[in-house]
């Protein structure tokens, strides 16, 4: 696909979705609570997705591919900055636009979209670009914010202000809507998880007081979590994944029929009689 020591640079467009705002919010108590939930789910989900090349789009300051065992991890971002985890991992950092990836078609086995669609001016183009670079039977894991949640209601209040920052300045997309987009592109959704049911409080003590909503929310209103994670697989007509047969069964020795066994006994006894 590419040399691990190379870095592709494309023309970059500056959008309101600024990475410094995301990094600052992720370091708040509410942001740390959100990251803890999302990372725990991604670690479990990505550990069993196999291949050669994995790509992360969004939240470049976090290594969301850490649990995946593919040999090459690539993170595409608009700007390269210090003060994040990129220097602490073996990831390849690439400067690129989300809707114009510098990768060959059918060259990536896994793409993680970490809150990219709700902050993109053209989410449809981003998904089409992801479908292009994915191999047949490749996986896409999408992380999004739920508009039908307590955070979605809080976002409407914050967006009324001119100073709204990440993540309140995004256009939140519902999980069923993104599922329909994936179906049109030929993806088959494997799983969909929701989490983060506490209100958007900023103080740690209030965050601790509302933690009981996570337990109640998962049981009584599971689709109303503030964040969701969806796993889809690219299906291609006529494509078949061939895997080695690691458990090859040995061919059992054919047993003789009862009649043949009786004839064998008669011949054996006759031979013993002639010898005596």
N, C-alpha and C positions, 0 to 999 in steps of 0.2 A: 504493500500500500504506500509506504513512505519510509524514508530513513528516520530513525529515532532521534538523530541529532540535528534534523532540519527543522526550520520553523517557517511556515507559510504566512505571508502577510497580505491581506486584501484591503481594499478601500473601506474605511470604516465611517459609519454615520453616527453622530452623537444623538442619542434619544434621551427623553426624560428618565428612562430607566437607568439610573446611575448606580454603579457598583459601590461607591462609598456609602450611599444611603443604606444599601442592603447590608454591608458589613457592620455599620453602626447599629442597625436595628437587631441584627443577629447576636450582638453582644449584650443586649438588654435582658432582664430576667424573662420576659415573654419570648424573646427570640431564642434564648437558650432552651427554654421549655419546648418550643417548636422544633428546634434542631435535634434535640434528644429523641423526640418521637419519630421524626422523619428518618433519622439515621438508623434507629433500631429496626424500622420496617425495611429500609433499603438493604441493610446488611443481611437480613434473612432472605430477601427476595433475590438479590444479585448473586448470592453465593452459589446458587445452583444453575446459573446461566453460563453456558460454556461457549468457547469460540477462541478467536485469536486477537481481535481488535475491539476495544471498548471506547466509547466516546461520551464525554459529559458536556452538556450545554447548560449554562446557567450556574450561579453561585460558585464561581471559580475559586473563591477563597476557601471552600470546603471540599475535601476529597470524598465524594460520595461513592466512588468506585473502590474504596479500600477493601471491601469484603469480596470483591470479584477476583477470580483466579486467572483471568486472561493475561497473556504475557505483555500486551501493550495497552496502556491506559493513556488516552489523549483527552485534554480539556481545551475546548475552544472558548475564547473570550474576546471581548472587544479591546480590553486594555490589560496589560501585564503590570501588576503592582506588587509591592512588598507587603509584609505584615500578614500573610495568610499561610495556608498549609502547602502551597505549591512548592515552596523550597524544602519542605520536609518529606516529600514523597517522591517516587520515581516517575511521576506523570510527565508527559510531554505537553507543554503549553503551546497553543496555537492561537494566533490572532486572526479572527475571522468573523464574518457576519453569520447569524443564525440561519438566515434564509439563503445563504450562498456559501456552502461549505466547500473547502478546497480538498475534497476527497473524491476518488473515483467511484463510479456507480458500483453498487454491490461489493463494497470493500469493508464494511463495518458489520460486526456481529451483534453489537449492543449499543444502543443510544439511550442516555438518560437525559431527559428534559426536565431540569430543575427549575420550575416556575418561570418558564420562558414564554409560553403562549399568552398568558394574561398580561405580559408587559411588552408584547411585540405588536408592531403596527400591522403586520400581516401574518397572523398565526396559521392561516391555511398554507401559505408559502413555506413556512417552517416545517409543517408536517409533510408536505410534498417533498421537500429536500431530504428529510429524514427517511422517507420511503425510498428515495432514489439511492442513497448511500448504503442502505441496509441490504444484506444478503438475503436470499430466500430462506425463510424460517428464522430470520433474525428477530431480535427482541427490541422493543421500545418501552421504556418505563417513564411515565409522565407524572410529575408532581405538580399539583395545582391547589389554589385556594378556592374554597367553596362559597359561592354567593349566598347560599341558603344556610347560613350559620350565624352565630353570634358575632363572629368577626366580619361577616358580610354586612350585617346591619351597622356595625361600628364603622365600616369603610364608607358607607353612604354619608355618615355624619362628618367624617374626616375629609372626604373629597369636596365637601362644600367650602372648605378652607383652601386658600391659595397655597398654603405651606404644607399640604399633604405630601408625605414622603413614602418611601418603600416600607411596608407592602401595601399601603392604603391607596396608592395612586394607580393601581392596576385595574384592568377590566377582568374581573373574576369570571371564570368559565365553569359551568356546572359539569359534573361528571357525565351525565347522559349526553350532553351536547358534544363533548370530546369523543365519547364512544361512537356517536354517529359519524363524526368526521373520520375516525379510524376505519370504520366499516366501509365507507365510501372508497378508501384507499386500499382496501383489501386486507386489513388487519383483523385478526381474531383476538378479542379481549379475553385474557386468561383469568385475571383477578382484579379486584377494585377494593381498596381499603380506605377507611375514614378514621380521623383522629383529631385530637386537640379540641375538646369540648368546653374548656373554661372560657370565661369572658376575656376580652382584650384589656386586662388590667396591667398596670405598669409596675406596681410595687410587689416585692417578693412575698410579703406577708399576706396580701390579698390573693396572690396567685396560689399560695399554699392552702388558703381557706377554700378555694373553689376547686381544688384537685378532685374532690369527690364526684364532680360532674363527669370526669372521664369514665369512671366505673358505671355510673348510671346511663350516660350517653351511649356507650357501646351496646347496652342492652335494650334501651327503650327508644332511642332515636338515632340509630347508627349512621344514617345518611346525612346528618346535620353537623358533622364534624367540620372544623374550620379548614382542615387540609385533607386532601385525598391523593392516593397513589394508584395509578393504573398500569397494568402490564399487558401489552399487546404483542402479538407475533405476526410477522409479515407472511401471508400465505400467497403462494404462486401456483397457478394451475399447472399441473403436470410435474411439479417439483417433488422429489422424494428424498428424504434424508436417509442416507445409507450409513449405518453404524456397524462397527466390527462385532462379530459374534464372540464375545469373551467367554461364554458358557457353552462351548460346543459339547454336545452330548455324544458319548461313545455309543457306537452301534452295538446293540446287544446281540450276543450269539444266538443264532436260530436254534430252537429246540426241536427235536424230532417228534413226529406224531406218535401216538400210542402204538399204532400198527408197526411203524418202523422200529420202535424200541423193542417190541416183542420179537420181531425177526432178528434183530441184533442179538438178543439173548439166546435165541435158538442156535444161531451160527456160533456163538461163543461156546455154548455147551457142547455142540458137535465137535468143535475143534479140540476141546479138552478131552473128549472121549477118544478121539483118534490118537492123541498124544499118549494116553495111558495104554 
